């Protein structure tokens, strides 16, 4: 039977790796209506199927590869893949998003998503060719890096247009921040690759030849209009030319560029690892993801020196910071080498850089010794330290075995005050925004449902002050504070809006580029695009409700795991120490709690516990969720509190 | 000489980035659906991020036209494009193997060959290319 809405294939794949069974299941109209796609689909499945007792590495965890209604269409940036599972790094809701060409191919094969459960006895891969989908032996691929795995799959099947999502050594070794790679693009965060490893699933290979239909002919012209809106934005040309590395210089100037494990927000040698240097000395070619008009990707190579011959695709801002300034490493060639290693082994560069800087600081303070490191001296500013630690982590060798657990667990193991140097929220290493210099992130990092992450709320307008976008999106009445990076005023409103817009972006599924930054189009345009594609009547109010529903359900998943307001906190260093440049004199300590109060009020969540209220959940059609949280005593009992008075 | 769809680039900055928007535009323009398999332009993706379009050169002396046993391949009088008449094509595939550019494709559902027809003189791939590296130009073959 044909699915009620266009833009969907109307079915998904359900794969039980324990029994080897692969089934095709109808997507269900309700799922599209309530959860849209991508992140929304995954969130609902996790809530329904992965209870609090499930260890992320157990067969009972799910791993979901989801597309959205725009995936595979000509809508700008509609090529992204959303992967969802309970995170081995944080133990709570986890997801990761990747560009490339994998997600559209899955859609062309005729599937809205794939749900994996169970664990295979031996290494396998899922081979999908339109209606045929089967598990195949992957013993010969186990141990191969991600690029080689793709190459082998294409050779074996004699088709160079097969799209592959795979893990490398890091995923196989269950490094808790292992990534899933697709042609050098990473679904990096929260250890989704480690879940694949725990399930003995080496890769998914897909080839599809079917149509993706849209509801209205007008969609095609409207997508073209949006493409031009993106191309005409004043920030797009630089984003295309320099990619995210263009941020290095800009963020360094405002003290938002984490340096020396977040001791500072500016790096003395930032000029040596800037976009200009990348372009002049290393750039091979710009690259782009499926249907993207921006093309932020960079293919780069090292042409001389000790790392000569290094070639990597997709070097970006976060990696330059995490493998560079975070460890005081000013050697751009070594950063490219590190990026290449992380991509090959399938490692999240953000968390990898986070644990490396943590290890260096622990060594400096005598918490970790040469005995622990097997003779290696983790010192600041030594490129070889960064590269050797990457190898050790991917292989879980020596100290790498401890660092592969992430900074939170490693700090518990090291003891002696190591936790002060563990820069994370809820177990996830903090991404490259010093929140003291862009204070929307004081909140954004701690309310993110997957731990310290910039992409859930992605509040860009107070970064360097995007006045026009702020006025257009929120109104003139909030100027000037709303665009002031070192003001907390109005930021809870911006963060909440960003989280809900982001939930829709991750469910559509499109890129944060074009939507959040550059701020080219917003709720109304996305609502119109989704309506034209699906045939649903989605106005802004309906979309906001879906976004809020998804975000609340992610929070509820985390509440069920035991998360409450006490976990919504910046690490001690950020709370106590001052930032640098424009953040000089600012620490998050005095700012965090008032922001949280305001945020919980806006969300109608209980301020004391940070738990969503029944009132809010019922408003979002999540009565069953409220009921089950009540049974667990995780629903704020506001009436009882009032009654007792 | 005739006009055709060509790539003009100047890497590393001005380049085909491999976004395949052209494939989607072509598929929708001709078949009202999004399916790269129904596109008459294909972005070949090679190692080291090399992306380039595989699309008909509209040869003046076209091997496909010569080998077609059904005489289904004709020259469009307005654009000089080499076009396949769907009503005459029996899907034998002779044109596909004869094309030196591998720029003729089998339709994934119907038993016919498909190729670039220059959209009647306003190629949708050129119009939609966000990097502006596809041109509709007379470069001769």
Interface residues (C-beta under 8 A of the other chain):
Chain A: X72 X73 X74 X76 X101 X108 X160 X161 X209 X210 X211 X212 X213 X214 X217 X220 X224 X227 X231 X241 X279 X283 X284 X285 X286 X287 X288 X289 X290 X291 X292 X293 X294 X295 X297 X299 X311 X313
Chain B: X11 X12 X13 X15 X17 X18 X19 X20 X21 X24 X25 X28 X31 X32 X33 X34 X35 X36 X37 X38 X45 X48 X49 X50 X51 X108 X128 X130 X131
